[in-house]
Amino acid sequence: MTQSRPQEPEPSPWSADRGGLSLKPFDVQLFRESSETTVAKLEKHLADLSIKGLALTEPAALSRAARALMTTEQESIAHYDEEKLSAIIDLYVQTGIQVHSPGYMGRQFSSTVPLAGVIDFVSSVVNQPSSFYEAGQLPNVVEKIMADELNRFIGWPQDGFAMITTSGGSLANLTAMLAARNDKFPGFWSEGGAAYRGQARPAIAVGDDVHYSVSRTAGVMGIGEAQIVRLPLNGAQQIDMNRVRPALDAAERRGLRVFCLVASAGTTSVGAFDPIDRLAEVARERDIWLHVDGAHGASLLVSDKLRHRLRGIDQADSLTWDAHKMMFTPAPCTLLFYREKDKSRRAFKQRASYVFDEEPDIYTALDSGGKTIECTKRPMIMPLWVLWAMYGRALFAEKIEYLCGLTRAIHRILQGEPDFEAAHQPESNILCFRYRPRWVREQDVHRLQVAIRDRIKLRGTFFISKVDVDGVAALRVVMMNHLITEEHFRMLLAEIRAVGQELSGDRNDTHQPVGGRR
């Protein structure tokens, strides 16, 4: 009986005379076709200047729509379907915030410079992680170039400072405070808090309106939220200098040693700037590391007209700066600066032979893997550097100045509207305000603002946010798009009034407090 031979597999219809495994999704011609489809869709999206807010889709419905676009093929690679790709891009673009629309005024995510998106596309295709020089050579070189360029506005000695990129401001704040803790408590990294048992407990001092990532950092670092010293604010929502020293003295009496003081340069709530120069004086007096969370407002440094908001920044020990906010690049792209480069290596202390070389050289000198928690890191500096290389500082300065000037202008508009009140004087491109018609009771002001924001979001024409200011909700706009004008803001006020009247009718019909039933 003859033994049957194993059946040879049929040749793939996609095979090519190039050796190895040929897979159609990697085909260069298909890459061009799919890219052209995508670019045409995005060009149409960017050309649409209509006023759009947020088309909020019910999650289950969006999940069904997404699943309907998935292939049912399980045994072999499905064929490329251009119509399906078009539908996926449409679904992606249409759901979520519309950062390029004049109706988008709600968050700090930026309307990006289109060229930055193109470079981000290149980064996705060439896939060169930038934590180590050998993997991403140009990103590591231009990271140093951008550090030098931007330090001209900070003012540190050119050969003494350091800058690394991180995936977001929260991670930058954590990294800086780890460096600060290890600087002031050298044994904490290796031995933990037990090394300091019986001594003053490590603590962090922050403004009462500090970003939540700073509070979260205290928990992540094992310091504990109970060791956060909250510094009171003044009427401008800045750290109140008259109460800083008493608060630090009280912390010391509680057995705390404040090792890091966090100042804000553009708070998330209202865009306020703490007095960095005066806080630096206190930090020097008490041997405290001064970290500035400039995630939102550090970009004002590139403007000759607005740089004074960060007076004293050259006296800080570290600075967080989000380029994906006011430098208009894709997220994330955060820059973490250290005044002293040696201290940039104090956040992390590991050895790993598979990435860290035993003998440093001119190449490994540019590695950032030892200074950040990220072993694999996107080359996020590339979009920022290309914009700077192609257009220069003026692109950023002009847009920032326009947005901050527009915010001052809409503040003046509010002052002329008797049924509105501004919650603060704007220092950047964030403004919080309240709708306060005569018919609203004092105890209902908070609920009215929340109800207005929610209903405007559902209407889908404008997208705004809300925040509590002095314990009472306020409507909040963030001017991130240079296509927004004063007229767009007047249209928003008209919509707020219309929504307010609707809510007034709801209240009269139901005899319930504004905002719905309790």
C-alpha positions in Angstrom: 0.0 0.0 0.0 1.5 3.3 -1.0 1.6 6.1 1.6 0.0 9.3 0.5 2.2 12.4 0.5 1.2 15.5 2.5 -0.8 17.9 0.4 1.2 21.0 -0.6 -0.5 24.2 0.5 -1.9 26.2 -2.3 0.1 29.3 -3.2 -1.2 32.5 -1.8 -2.9 34.8 -4.3 -0.9 37.6 -2.8 2.5 36.0 -3.1 5.3 38.0 -4.7 8.8 37.3 -5.9 10.5 38.8 -3.0 11.0 36.0 -0.5 9.7 35.7 3.0 6.0 36.0 3.8 4.0 38.2 1.5 1.0 39.9 3.3 -1.3 42.1 1.3 -1.9 44.6 4.2 1.8 45.5 3.9 1.6 46.2 0.2 3.1 49.6 -0.8 0.5 50.3 -3.4 -2.3 49.6 -0.9 -0.6 51.9 1.5 -0.8 54.7 -1.1 -4.5 54.0 -1.8 -5.5 53.9 1.8 -3.5 57.0 2.5 -5.2 58.9 -0.3 -8.6 57.9 0.9 -7.7 59.1 4.4 -6.2 62.4 3.3 -9.3 63.2 1.2 -11.5 62.6 4.2 -9.4 64.7 6.5 -9.1 67.5 3.9 -12.9 67.6 3.8 -13.0 67.6 7.6 -10.6 70.6 7.9 -12.5 72.6 5.2 -15.7 72.3 7.2 -16.0 75.5 9.2 -19.5 75.0 10.4 -20.3 75.5 14.1 -20.4 72.1 15.8 -20.3 71.1 19.4 -20.4 67.5 20.5 -22.5 64.8 18.9 -22.7 62.6 22.0 -23.5 59.0 20.9 -24.9 56.4 23.2 -22.0 54.0 23.9 -24.0 50.8 23.0 -25.1 52.4 19.7 -21.5 53.4 18.8 -20.3 49.9 19.8 -22.9 48.4 17.4 -21.8 50.7 14.6 -18.1 49.8 15.2 -18.8 46.1 15.3 -20.8 46.3 12.0 -17.6 47.5 10.3 -15.5 44.6 11.5 -14.8 41.7 9.1 -16.4 38.3 9.8 -13.5 36.5 8.1 -11.8 34.2 10.6 -9.7 31.8 8.6 -7.8 34.0 6.2 -6.8 37.6 5.8 -9.8 39.6 4.7 -9.6 41.6 1.5 -9.1 45.4 1.6 -12.4 47.3 1.4 -12.1 51.0 0.6 -15.7 51.7 1.4 -15.3 50.1 4.8 -12.2 52.2 5.5 -14.1 55.3 4.5 -16.9 54.4 6.9 -14.5 53.8 9.7 -12.8 57.2 9.2 -16.2 58.9 9.0 -17.3 57.3 12.3 -14.0 58.3 13.9 -14.1 61.9 12.8 -17.8 62.5 13.5 -17.8 61.1 17.1 -15.9 63.0 19.8 -14.8 66.6 20.1 -14.5 68.8 17.0 -11.4 70.7 17.8 -11.3 72.5 14.4 -14.8 73.9 14.7 -15.6 77.4 16.1 -18.2 75.7 18.3 -15.5 73.9 20.2 -14.8 75.9 23.4 -14.8 73.2 26.1 -11.4 71.7 26.7 -7.7 72.3 26.5 -7.1 69.8 23.6 -5.8 71.9 20.8 -6.9 72.5 17.2 -3.6 71.1 15.8 -1.5 72.5 13.0 -2.3 70.1 10.1 1.4 69.6 9.3 2.0 68.3 12.8 -0.6 65.6 12.1 1.3 64.7 8.9 4.5 64.3 10.8 2.7 62.2 13.4 1.6 60.0 10.5 5.2 59.6 9.5 6.1 58.6 13.0 3.4 55.9 13.1 4.7 54.4 9.8 8.5 54.4 10.5 7.8 53.4 14.2 11.1 54.6 15.8 10.7 54.7 19.6 12.7 57.6 21.0 13.8 56.5 24.5 17.1 55.4 23.1 19.3 57.1 20.5 20.0 54.0 18.4 16.2 53.4 17.8 15.2 57.0 17.1 18.2 59.0 16.2 16.7 62.2 14.7 14.0 62.4 17.5 16.7 62.3 20.1 18.8 64.9 18.4 15.9 67.3 17.8 14.7 66.8 21.4 18.0 68.4 22.4 17.6 71.1 19.8 14.1 72.0 21.0 15.3 72.0 24.6 17.9 74.6 23.7 15.4 76.6 21.6 12.8 76.8 24.4 15.3 77.3 27.2 16.1 80.7 25.7 12.7 81.8 27.1 13.2 80.0 30.5 16.7 81.4 31.0 18.7 78.6 32.6 22.5 78.3 31.9 22.7 76.6 28.5 25.1 73.8 29.5 23.6 73.0 32.9 19.9 72.2 32.3 18.1 69.1 30.9 14.8 68.3 29.1 13.0 65.0 28.4 9.7 64.3 26.8 6.9 62.3 28.5 3.5 61.1 27.5 1.4 63.8 29.2 1.7 66.3 32.0 0.5 63.9 34.7 3.5 61.7 34.0 5.8 64.7 33.9 4.6 65.9 37.3 5.1 62.5 38.8 8.6 62.2 37.3 9.6 65.7 38.6 8.3 65.0 42.1 10.1 61.6 42.2 13.3 63.5 41.4 12.5 66.0 44.1 11.8 63.3 46.7 14.9 61.4 45.9 16.9 64.6 46.0 15.7 65.5 49.5 15.3 61.9 50.8 18.1 60.0 49.1 17.4 56.7 50.8 13.7 56.6 49.9 14.1 54.9 46.5 16.0 51.9 47.8 14.7 51.5 51.4 11.3 53.1 51.2 9.6 55.2 53.9 11.0 52.8 56.6 14.3 54.5 56.2 12.8 57.7 57.7 10.7 56.2 60.4 10.7 58.5 63.5 11.6 61.5 61.4 9.5 64.2 59.8 7.2 62.8 57.1 7.8 63.7 53.5 5.1 66.2 52.3 4.2 68.2 49.2 2.8 71.8 49.2 0.3 72.7 46.5 -2.1 75.5 45.6 -5.7 74.5 46.6 -6.6 74.5 42.9 -3.8 72.3 41.7 -4.4 69.7 39.0 -5.6 66.4 40.3 -2.5 64.6 38.9 -0.4 66.2 41.6 -2.7 64.8 44.4 -2.7 61.5 42.6 1.1 61.6 42.6 1.2 61.7 46.4 -0.6 58.4 46.5 1.4 56.8 43.7 4.7 57.8 45.5 3.5 56.3 48.8 3.5 59.7 50.5 -0.2 59.7 51.0 -2.8 62.5 50.5 -2.7 63.3 54.2 0.8 64.7 53.6 -0.5 67.2 50.9 -0.3 70.7 52.3 -2.9 72.8 50.5 -2.0 76.5 50.2 -5.0 78.9 50.3 -5.8 81.0 47.2 -6.5 84.7 46.8 -9.4 86.3 45.0 -7.5 85.8 41.7 -7.4 82.1 42.3 -3.6 82.2 42.8 -1.6 80.9 45.8 -2.0 83.6 48.4 1.5 84.7 49.4 0.3 86.1 52.7 -0.6 82.7 53.8 2.2 80.5 52.4 4.7 80.8 55.3 2.0 80.3 58.0 0.8 77.2 56.2 4.3 75.7 55.9 5.0 76.5 59.6 1.8 74.7 60.5 2.8 71.7 58.4 6.2 71.6 60.2 4.4 71.6 63.6 2.4 68.6 62.3 5.7 66.6 61.8 5.8 67.2 58.0 8.9 68.1 56.0 7.7 69.7 52.8 10.3 68.7 50.1 8.4 70.0 47.0 6.3 73.0 46.4 4.2 72.9 43.2 3.2 76.2 41.6 0.8 76.4 38.7 1.4 78.4 35.5 -2.1 78.3 34.1 -4.4 76.4 36.4 -6.8 74.0 34.7 -9.9 75.6 36.3 -9.4 79.2 35.4 -5.9 79.6 33.9 -4.4 81.4 36.8 -0.7 81.9 37.3 0.9 81.6 40.7 3.6 84.1 41.7 6.6 82.0 40.8 9.2 84.5 41.7 7.8 85.0 45.2 7.3 81.2 45.7 10.9 80.7 44.6 12.1 82.9 47.4 10.2 80.8 50.0 11.5 77.6 48.5 15.1 78.8 48.8 14.6 79.8 52.4 13.4 76.3 53.3 15.4 74.1 51.0 12.3 73.1 49.1 12.3 71.9 45.4 10.1 74.3 43.4 8.2 72.5 40.6 6.1 74.5 38.2 3.1 72.8 36.5 3.0 74.8 33.4 1.2 72.1 31.4 -1.2 74.7 30.1 0.4 78.1 30.5 4.2 77.5 29.9 3.6 78.1 26.2 3.1 81.8 26.9 6.9 82.0 27.3 7.3 82.1 23.5 5.3 85.4 23.4 7.1 88.6 24.1 3.8 90.1 25.2 2.7 87.4 27.6 6.0 86.0 29.0 5.7 88.1 32.1 3.0 85.8 33.4 5.8 83.3 34.3 8.1 85.8 35.9 10.6 83.9 38.0 10.5 80.7 36.0 14.3 80.7 35.8 14.3 80.1 39.6 12.3 76.9 39.4 13.9 73.5 39.8 11.6 71.8 37.2 8.9 72.7 34.7 6.1 70.7 33.0 5.2 72.1 29.6 2.5 70.5 27.4 3.1 71.2 23.7 -0.2 69.4 22.9 -2.1 72.3 24.5 -0.9 75.7 23.5 1.8 74.6 21.0 -0.9 73.0 18.9 0.6 69.6 18.3 -1.0 66.1 18.5 -1.3 64.7 22.0 0.6 63.6 23.9 3.7 65.8 23.8 5.0 67.0 27.1 8.3 68.6 27.9 9.8 68.2 31.4 12.6 70.6 32.1 15.2 70.5 35.0 17.3 73.4 35.9 20.2 71.1 36.9 20.8 68.2 34.5 22.3 66.0 37.1 19.0 66.0 39.0 17.2 64.7 35.9 18.6 61.3 36.7 17.4 61.1 40.2 13.8 60.1 39.5 14.7 56.5 38.6 17.5 54.2 39.6 17.6 50.9 37.7 20.1 48.7 35.8 19.0 46.7 32.8 21.6 45.2 30.6 19.2 44.8 27.7 18.8 48.6 27.3 21.3 50.5 29.5 24.9 50.4 28.2 27.7 49.9 30.7 30.1 52.2 28.8 28.4 55.6 27.9 29.4 57.1 24.6 28.3 60.0 22.3 25.2 58.1 21.3 23.9 56.9 24.7 24.5 60.4 26.1 21.2 61.3 24.3 19.2 58.4 25.7 16.3 59.4 27.9 15.3 55.9 29.0 17.0 56.3 32.3 15.2 59.5 33.1 11.6 58.5 32.4 9.3 55.7 33.4 8.7 55.0 29.7 10.9 52.3 28.1 9.0 52.6 24.8 8.1 56.2 23.9 6.6 57.8 20.8 8.9 60.3 19.0 6.5 63.0 20.2 9.0 65.8 19.7 8.9 65.4 15.9 5.7 67.3 15.1 6.8 70.2 17.4 10.3 70.4 15.9 9.0 70.3 12.3 6.6 73.2 13.0 9.4 75.1 14.7 11.8 74.3 11.9 9.4 75.2 9.1 7.5 78.2 10.6 9.5 79.4 13.5 8.5 80.9 16.9 6.0 83.4 15.3 3.4 80.8 14.4 3.0 79.9 18.1 3.3 83.4 19.5 0.7 84.9 17.1 -1.9 82.2 17.8 -1.4 82.3 21.5 -1.6 86.1 21.6 -4.8 86.0 19.5 -6.4 83.4 21.8 -5.5 85.3 25.0 -6.6 88.6 23.4 -9.9 87.0 22.3 -10.5 85.8 25.9 -10.0 89.3 27.3 -12.4 90.6 24.6 -15.2 88.2 25.6 -14.6 89.1 29.2 -15.4 92.7 28.2 -18.5 91.4 26.4 -19.7 89.7 29.6 -19.3 92.9 31.6 -21.9 94.5 29.3 -24.4 91.7 29.8 -26.5 92.3 33.0 -27.6 88.6 33.2 -24.1 87.2 33.1 -21.2 87.5 35.6 -17.5 86.7 35.1 -16.1 84.5 37.8 -12.5 85.9 37.4 -10.3 88.2 35.4 -8.7 86.0 32.6 -4.9 85.6 32.6 -4.7 83.3 29.6 -7.3 81.8 27.3 -9.7 80.3 29.9 -12.7 82.2 31.1 -15.3 81.0 33.7 -18.7 82.8 34.0 -22.2 82.3 35.2 -25.7 82.9 33.8 -27.6 84.8 36.5 -31.0 86.1 35.3 -33.3 87.8 37.7 -35.6 84.8 38.1 -33.0 82.4 39.4 -32.8 82.0 43.2 -29.4 82.2 44.9 -29.6 78.6 46.1 -30.3 77.5 42.5 -27.3 79.3 40.8 -25.0 76.2 41.0 -27.7 73.8 39.7 -28.6 76.2 36.9 -25.0 76.3 35.5 -24.7 72.5 35.5 -28.1 72.1 33.8 -27.2 74.7 31.2 -23.9 73.0 30.4 -25.6 69.6 30.1 -28.3 70.8 27.8 -26.0 72.8 25.6 -23.9 69.7 25.2 -27.0 67.7 24.1 -28.0 70.4 21.6 -24.7 69.9 19.7 -24.0 73.4 18.5 -21.5 74.4 21.1 -19.2 72.4 23.4 -18.3 74.1 26.7 -17.3 72.8 30.1 -18.1 73.7 33.7 -16.0 74.0 36.9 -16.6 75.0 40.5 -15.2 78.4 41.3 -15.3 79.3 45.0 -17.7 76.3 45.5 -20.2 77.4 42.9 -20.5 75.9 39.4 -19.5 78.2 36.5 -19.6 77.8 32.8 -16.1 77.5 31.3 -14.8 78.3 27.8 -11.2 77.5 26.6 -10.2 79.4 23.5 -8.0 76.9 21.6 -9.1 77.5 18.0 -7.9 80.7 16.2 -11.1 80.5 14.0 -13.3 81.5 16.9 -14.4 85.2 16.9 -16.2 87.5 19.3 -19.4 86.9 17.2 -19.2 83.1 17.9 -19.1 83.9 21.6 -22.2 86.2 21.3 -23.9 83.3 19.6 -23.0 81.1 22.5 -24.5 83.6 25.0 -27.7 83.7 23.0 -27.9 79.9 23.2 -27.3 80.0 26.9 -30.1 82.4 27.3 -32.4 80.2 25.2 -31.5 77.2 27.3 -32.0 79.2 30.5 -35.5 80.1 29.4 -36.2 76.4 28.6 -35.1 75.5 32.1 -37.2 78.3 33.6 -40.2 76.8 31.8 -39.4 73.4 33.1 -39.2 74.8 36.6 -42.5 76.6 36.3 -44.2 73.5 34.9 -43.0 71.1 37.5 -42.5 73.5 40.5 -39.1 71.9 41.0 -35.7 73.5 41.5 -33.7 74.4 38.4 -31.9 71.3 37.0 -34.6 68.8 37.6 -36.2 66.8 40.5 -34.2 66.2 43.6 
